[in-house]
Amino acid sequence: MSAYQQEWKVLMQKHEDFKDWKIRASGGDLLVRVPPDTDMDVLRMQFADTIAPIAPLIKSPKTTLKFFVGQSEETDFVFTLN
């Protein structure tokens, strides 16, 4: 796991806005499971804004990171952070 990926994982797990989300690393990506009552269409459109408060806290050199987001083991969408 890269330091960049690890920082995202740890900071998201600690952030109040994501307290009901399950976040884990998989390879070089993050798997994000959100509560079943989440409106996935809205989250897909607003995902960048949703995770934006974490970005300034990351100290590691930036690399490409994919977030596989869904309500179950199935991924509803993939967000790539470059």
C-alpha positions as CSV (number, residue, x, y, z in Angstrom):
1,M,0.0,0.0,0.0
2,S,1.4,3.4,-1.0
3,A,1.8,6.1,1.6
4,Y,-0.7,8.3,-0.4
5,Q,-3.3,5.5,-0.4
6,Q,-2.7,4.9,3.3
7,E,-3.2,8.5,4.2
8,W,-6.5,8.7,2.3
9,K,-7.7,5.6,4.0
10,V,-6.8,6.7,7.5
11,L,-8.0,10.2,7.1
12,M,-11.3,9.1,5.6
13,Q,-11.9,6.6,8.4
14,K,-11.3,9.3,11.0
15,H,-13.4,12.0,9.3
16,E,-16.9,12.5,10.8
17,D,-18.5,12.8,7.3
18,F,-17.5,9.2,6.5
19,K,-18.2,7.6,9.8
20,D,-20.8,5.2,8.3
21,W,-18.6,4.3,5.3
22,K,-16.3,1.2,5.2
23,I,-13.0,2.0,3.6
24,R,-10.3,-0.5,2.9
25,A,-7.3,-0.9,0.6
26,S,-7.2,-3.3,-2.3
27,G,-4.0,-3.3,-4.3
28,G,-3.3,0.3,-5.2
29,D,-7.0,1.3,-4.9
30,L,-9.6,2.1,-2.2
31,L,-12.8,0.2,-1.8
32,V,-15.5,2.3,-0.3
33,R,-18.8,0.9,0.9
34,V,-21.5,3.4,1.7
35,P,-24.8,2.8,3.7
36,P,-27.6,1.2,1.7
37,D,-29.8,4.3,1.9
38,T,-27.2,6.4,0.0
39,D,-28.5,8.0,-3.2
40,M,-25.8,6.7,-5.5
41,D,-26.6,9.0,-8.4
42,V,-26.1,12.1,-6.2
43,L,-23.0,10.6,-4.6
44,R,-21.5,9.9,-8.1
45,M,-22.1,13.5,-9.2
46,Q,-20.8,15.0,-5.9
47,F,-18.0,12.5,-5.0
48,A,-15.2,14.9,-5.8
49,D,-16.8,17.6,-3.6
50,T,-17.5,15.1,-0.9
51,I,-13.9,14.0,-0.5
52,A,-12.4,17.4,-1.2
53,P,-12.0,18.4,2.5
54,I,-9.5,15.5,2.9
55,A,-7.2,16.5,0.0
56,P,-5.4,19.4,1.8
57,L,-4.5,17.1,4.7
58,I,-2.6,14.6,2.5
59,K,1.2,15.1,2.8
60,S,2.5,12.2,0.7
61,P,3.4,12.8,-3.0
62,K,0.3,12.5,-5.1
63,T,-0.3,9.5,-7.3
64,T,-3.3,8.2,-9.2
65,L,-5.8,6.6,-6.8
66,K,-9.0,4.9,-7.7
67,F,-12.0,4.8,-5.4
68,F,-14.4,1.9,-6.1
69,V,-17.6,3.0,-4.5
70,G,-20.7,1.0,-3.9
71,Q,-23.4,-0.1,-1.4
72,S,-22.4,-3.7,-1.4
73,E,-19.6,-5.9,-2.9
74,E,-20.7,-4.6,-6.3
75,T,-19.2,-1.3,-7.4
76,D,-21.6,1.4,-8.4
77,F,-19.0,3.7,-9.8
78,V,-15.2,4.3,-10.0
79,F,-13.7,7.6,-9.2
80,T,-10.2,8.3,-10.3
81,L,-8.1,10.9,-8.5
82,N,-5.1,12.1,-10.5
